[in-house]
Amino acid sequence: MAKQVIETMIEGGKATAAPPLGPALGPTGLNIGLVVSEINKKTADMKGMQVPVKVIFDPATKEFSIEVGTPPTAALIKKEAGIEKAASNALTEKVADLLMEQVIKIAKIKENNLLGNTLKSKVREVIGTCHSMGILVEGLPAPEALKAVEEGKFDAKIAAGRTELTAEEKVRLEAEKKHLKEEMERRRAEFEIRAKAILKEMEGKENKKIRQAMADAGIPAKIMDELAPAEKKEKEAAGGKPAAGGKAPAKK
């Protein structure tokens, strides 16, 4: 009988018999405890990341093997950057900074999944993902880092292929991450002050107009939603749904 395959995503080292893995394994007759144990053993070094896993088994003999893929590029970037979440708005927020050595490390881990034919082209793909996450590279916004790569400014580093950081580099990156966090908090405070001023100036006007004024002033959507939540009709018009248990504010 031909072998069958179950594919799923699990958090590294934390597979359980709960969904989605358990229900998929149940009908196969495999020893779920053994499968879970083997997956956790093979993904122990990928804690905190979503990892693609294949369970390949023989329905007749119940023999199985586990194939572990590489986590998504974004998950590897977050691990290297030491962050849990990417920027909510990559254009206005910068949440971390990566050195080229870390970008090269990710490019090498994902080399079989990236489209580029050379390490340099794979590095460019990783930097492209950094751009969508609000991650700096060598202190530069991702578009500028890409330009620098194209101009050959990092050719020596890429050719060397070094992927490990020195203790000094790690300390510098931690300091930079702290600085970026403080800068984000400062900018958020400024946006909140500006948004509250708009609320006060437009008191009594339609919520839709207040939100538009905030958008025109460059207030991030997250702060707009906190201070002037979109009413139910606005959300439905935008294709969204009100939060569970939430109530739209009364019209004035």
Order of alpha helices (4+ residues) and beta strands (2+ residues): beta-alpha-alpha-beta-beta-alpha-beta-alpha-alpha-beta-alpha-alpha-alpha-alpha-alpha-alpha
